Amino acid sequence: MAQTIALVETLKQALKAHGKTYRDVAHALELSEASVKRLFASNSLSLQRLDQICNLMSIEITDLVQMMNGRVSKTKELSEAQEQQIVDDTVLLVVAVCVLNKFTFEDIIAEYAISETDLIQKLAHLDRLKIIELLPKNRIKLLISSNFSWRENGPIQRFFQAKVEQEFFASRFDKKTERLISVSGLISLASNELFQRKMERLAEEFTDLQRDDERLPLTERRGTTMVLAVRQWEYGLFSQLKQAR
């Protein structure tokens, strides 16, 4: 219902922007002006009538939907307290990661040992956090902006960094789907900054590939993590020798 109301409100704004009145709509629909006002007030426009009104403005329904999505304020970042709520609830964290990766309700049920009741509760929690909108029939609509990210050094980032230290590198990286490259050398600050920009572009390419693969069924996708790191660092023994010198 919330989407219907938003769409009708967007339609009203579009009519105003195109200089159209309820009288113009009434003429296009072959209804009285009073009947048109009742349709708008009750948010009960049929798809056919919606199409007719869009034709009046020489736009498509898809254009109207895009306008609606542009009016919706999307979440760019959660607060520290909101992220902490997610970290403190392991199931909620799993569900949050799933929806950010475009899992459907059915995908989550099939992939994890979470009951439907518990999953609905967790999705309702994410709905309150404005990460998703939980639609009828348990459909999930993401409400995050394209540049959404976890807080820098926030609860969730710290949680995953700890997991990386504990688990990610506990591998020999000798499988077909694994690769570890480690290089070191003396480079300038300028070269360090340049390489960091290259790392950012590589991360963007990873995200682009992820978006491309969203159209594939879940059975053809596997959870994959990429860690990029560069820092001015020396083996501890070297530092001790320098201090001793």
For each residue, the residues with C-beta under 8 A, 3 or more apart:
1: 4 5 43
2: 5 6 133
3: 6 7 133 135 141
4: 1 7 8 43
5: 1 2 8 9 43
6: 2 3 9 10 68 71 72
7: 3 4 10 11 50 64 65 68
8: 4 5 11 12 40 43 45
9: 5 6 12 13 71
10: 6 7 13 14 64 67 68 71
11: 7 8 14 15 40 45 50 53 64
12: 8 9 15 16 40
13: 9 10 16 17 67 71
14: 10 11 17 18 57 59 64 67
15: 11 12 18 20 21 24 25 53 57
16: 12 13 19 20
17: 13 14
18: 14 15 56 57
19: 16
20: 15 16 24 25 56 57
21: 15 24 25
22: 25 26 33 36 37 40
23: 26 27 33
24: 15 20 21 27 28 56
25: 15 20 21 22 28 29 36 53 56
26: 22 23 29 30 31 32 33 35 36
27: 23 24 30
28: 24 25 52 53 55 56
29: 25 26 36 49 52 53
30: 26 27
31: 26 35 36 39
32: 26 35 36
33: 22 23 26 36 37
34: 37 38
35: 26 31 32 38 39
36: 22 25 26 29 31 32 33 39 40
37: 22 33 34 40 41
38: 34 35 41 42
39: 31 35 36 42 44 45 49
40: 8 11 12 22 36 37 43 45
41: 37 38
42: 38 39
43: 1 4 5 8 40
44: 39
45: 8 11 39 40 49 50 53
46: 49 50
47: 50 51 61
48: 51 52
49: 29 39 45 46 52 53
50: 7 11 45 46 47 53 54 61 64
51: 47 48 54 55 61
52: 28 29 48 49 55 56
53: 11 15 25 28 29 45 49 50 56 57
54: 50 51 57 59 60 61 63 64
55: 28 51 52 58
56: 18 20 24 25 28 52 53
57: 14 15 18 20 53 54
58: 55
59: 14 54 63 64
60: 54 63 64
61: 47 50 51 54 64 65
62: 65 66
63: 54 59 60 66 67
64: 7 10 11 14 50 54 59 60 61 67 68
65: 7 61 62 68 69
66: 62 63 69 70
67: 10 13 14 63 64 70 71
68: 6 7 10 64 65 71 72
69: 65 66 72
70: 66 67
71: 6 9 10 13 67 68
72: 6 68 69 143
73:
74: 143 144 145 148
75: 78 129 130 131 143 144 145 148
76: 144 145 147 148 149
77: 148 149 150 151
78: 75 82 83 86 129 131 150 151 154
79: 82 83
80: 83 84 151 154 155
81: 84 85
82: 78 79 85 86 129
83: 78 79 80 86 87 150 151 154 155 156
84: 80 81 87 88 155
85: 81 82 88 89 92 125 129
86: 78 82 83 89 92 93 96 129 155 156
87: 83 84 93 155 156 159
88: 84 85
89: 85 86 92 93 122 125
90: 93 94
91: 94 95 114 118 122
92: 85 86 89 95 96 122 125 126
93: 86 87 89 90 96 97 156 159
94: 90 91 97 98 112 114
95: 91 92 98 99 108 114 119 122 123 126
96: 86 92 93 99 100 126 131
97: 93 94 100 101
98: 94 95 101 103 107 108 111 112
99: 95 96 102 103 123 126 131 132 140 142
100: 96 97 131 142 144 148
101: 97 98 210
102: 99 142 214
103: 98 99 107 108 111 140 218
104: 107 108 139 140
105: 108 109 119 123 138 139 140
106: 109 110
107: 98 103 104 110 111 218
108: 95 98 103 104 105 111 112 114 119
109: 105 106 112 114 116 119
110: 106 107 218
111: 98 103 107 108 218
112: 94 98 108 109
113:
114: 91 94 95 108 109 118 119 122
115: 118 119
116: 109 119 120
117: 120 121
118: 91 114 115 121 122
119: 95 105 108 109 114 115 116 122 123
120: 116 117 123 124 134 138
121: 117 118 124 125
122: 89 91 92 95 114 118 119 125 126
123: 95 99 105 119 120 126 127 132 134 138 140
124: 120 121 127 128 134
125: 85 89 92 121 122 128 129
126: 92 95 96 99 122 123 129 131 132 134
127: 123 124 130 131 132 133 134
128: 124 125
129: 75 78 82 85 86 125 126
130: 75 127 143
131: 75 78 96 99 100 126 127 142 143 144
132: 99 123 126 127 140 141 142 143
133: 2 3 127 140 141 143
134: 120 123 124 126 127 138 139 140
135: 3 138 139 140 141
136: 139
137:
138: 105 120 123 134 135
139: 104 105 134 135 136
140: 99 103 104 105 123 132 133 134 135
141: 3 132 133 135
142: 99 100 102 131 132
143: 72 74 75 130 131 132 133
144: 74 75 76 100 131 148
145: 74 75 76 148
146:
147: 76
148: 74 75 76 77 100 144 145
149: 76 77
150: 77 78 83 154 156 157
151: 77 78 80 83 154 155 156 157
152: 157
153: 157 158
154: 78 80 83 150 151 157 158
155: 80 83 84 86 87 151 158 159
156: 83 86 87 93 150 151 159 160
157: 150 151 152 153 154 160 161
158: 153 154 155 161 162
159: 87 93 155 156 162 163
160: 156 157 163 164
161: 157 158 164 165
162: 158 159 165 166
163: 159 160 166 167 168
164: 160 161 167 168 169 225 227
165: 161 162 168 169
166: 162 163 170
167: 163 164 170
168: 163 164 165 171 225 227
169: 164 165
170: 166 167
171: 168 175 178
172:
173: 178 179 180
174: 178
175: 171 178
176:
177: 222 224
178: 171 173 174 175
179: 173
180: 173
181:
182:
183:
184:
185:
186:
187: 191 192 195
188: 191 192
189: 192 193
190: 193 194
191: 187 188 194 195
192: 187 188 189 195 196 230 232
193: 189 190 196 197
194: 190 191 197 198
195: 187 191 192 198 199 230
196: 192 193 199 200 230
197: 193 194 200 201
198: 194 195 201 202
199: 195 196 202 203 228 230
200: 196 197 203 204
201: 197 198 204 205
202: 198 199 205 206 228
203: 199 200 206 207 226 228
204: 200 201 207 208
205: 201 202 208 209
206: 202 203 209 210 226
207: 203 204 210 211
208: 204 205 211 212
209: 205 206 212 213
210: 101 206 207 213 214
211: 207 208 214
212: 208 209 215
213: 209 210 216 220 221
214: 102 210 211
215: 212
216: 213 220 221
217: 220 221
218: 103 107 110 111 221
219:
220: 213 216 217
221: 213 216 217 218
222: 177
223:
224: 177
225: 164 168
226: 203 206
227: 164 168
228: 199 202 203
229:
230: 192 195 196 199
231:
232: 192
233:
234: 238 239
235: 238 239
236: 239 240
237: 240 241
238: 234 235 241 242
239: 234 235 236 242 243
240: 236 237 243 244
241: 237 238 244 245
242: 238 239 245
243: 239 240
244: 240 241
245: 241 242
